[in-house]
C-alpha cells in the first residue's frame, strides 16, 4: 500500500506510547503563542476551511489568532496531496456554486476567479457511453444540485405515470429555493420532518416515489454514503431545489485553504489532547502536544472548535447537554475507493467508465457505485490507473469482511474491466474516506438548538464546521465566517 493505514494522529499517539512515561513526564508548559497586541486572544482548533475562514474574520476584527492543526498540512477536506504516485484532491473535488461566503472570501483574498470554476457534471456524455446506467439505458444523472424536471422525465425506463407526476414537485422546490440557504441548513429547520425517500413517496405516491428514488435520488445520495430513507429531506432538497451547480475550481480545490494558510498563523502537527471546562474567569485551557511532542497548554479568551463533530464530546470538557447530544449524534459514513496504478504499457488508450444505480438488474453493477479506467497524462505526471468505488448499500459488507478494499473489490472490477491483470499493477492506493457527515431526520433541528444557544451571549467556546451548517465545504466556510461574526459581536 502507498500510505500508512494509521492517521497522522494515530502514529503520533503510538509514538508517545512507545517513548514511555519518562520521556514525556515533562510538566505542562504554558507558552505564549500570540504576538503582542491588545485584542482578545483566540485559538481555532482545526485548519479546515471552517477554521481558516473563522480565523480570517477574527483577525480582521483585531483578535490575536492562532490555529492548531493535528495533521502536517492545513486544508482539511479541501486539500490536494500526493498519495503514492497520485496527486490531487483527497476528499472534496468541487464546490457548490451557491457558496456566497466562499466566493466573497475568495474575492477578499484576490483569488475569486480561481475559486470559481466550471460545471461539475460536464464529464457525463451518454452518447459516448459516459453516464449513469440503470439497466434501461445510459443517461446524464445531473448533479447533487440539479433536479431539472424536463431532463429527469427523459430518464430511460421512467414510467409515464411517474414522468407525468414530476411537475408536482416544482412548487416545493421553488419554496425551498426561496427560503433555505444550502450553506446554512439551520434556515431549513421547518423542512427537517421526514426523510428524502419518504418525501418523494408522499409527494408522488409510493410506486412513483420509489422509482424516482432509484433512478435519481439514490445516486445523488450515494456520493455521500447516505440512505435516502434515513436522510433528512432538506439535507438534499436544499441542493436539488437550487438553480446552482457544483463546479470544479479553476485553481483546484485547495486554492482557497492554501491562500488562507499562507497568511494565517497555522501550527500544523499540533494535537489537542483536551480542552477544559471554563475556569473562574470563564476561560478554557487547551492542553496540546506540540510538533516535537512537548506537552503544552494555553488559555485564550476564545476557543473555536472547528474539528469534525464526532470528536467534540471526547475532546471538550464541560459541553452543554445540547452540544454533547449533537456530538454523540454525529455519524460519518464511509466511501470505499481503491486505485490500481498501472504500468505505462497497460493503461487504456482513452477514458472508460461505468456508473450504475443501486437497483440495476445486474447484481455486479448494482454493487458498483462508479469505476473508471484512466489513461496516463505524462505532462501532469499522472500514471494510468483503474479506480473503483463500492456502492453505498454494499459498504457495510466490506467493512464487516476484514478484507483489504483492493481484495474485496477485485472480483467486481475484473468483471467490469477484464483487461486488468495483477501483473499490470505497479501500486495500489486505498483512497477510502470516512469523513462524510450524515444528516438524519431531526439532526438539523438539533443543530439549530445548539446554534441558538451559542448566539445568546459571550462565551469561551464556539462551534464551527459542516456538522453545524451543511454537508459540504461551502457550508463549512459559511459556518466559519458566520460564527466568527457572532464572536466579534459578543467580544468587540
Buried (B, 14 or more C-beta within 10 A) or exposed (E): EBEEEEEBBEEBBEEBEEEEEEEBEEEEEEEEBBEEEEBBBBBBBBBBBBBBBBBBBBBEBBBBBBBBBBBEBBBBBBBBBEBBBBEBBBBBBBBBBBBBBBBBBBEEBEBBBBBBBEBBBEBBEBEEEBBBBBBBEBBBBBBBBBBEEEBBBEBBBBEEEBBEBBEEBEEBBEEBBEEBBBBBBBBBBEBBBBBBBBBBBEBBBEEBBBBBBBBBBBBBBBBBBBBBBBBBBBBBBBBBBBEBBBBBBEBBBBBBBBBBBEEBBBBBBBBBBEBBEBEEEEBBBBBBBBEEBEBBBBBBBBBBBBBBBBBBBEBBEEBBEBBBBBBBBBBBBBBBBBBBBBBEEBBBEEBBBBBBBBBBEEEBBBBBBBBBBBBBEEEEEBBBBBBBBBBBBBBEEBBEEEEBBBEBBBEBBBEBBEEBEEEBBBBBBBBBBEBBBBBBBEBBBBBBBBBEBBBEEEBBBBBBBBBBBBBBBBBBBBBBBBBBBBBBEBBE
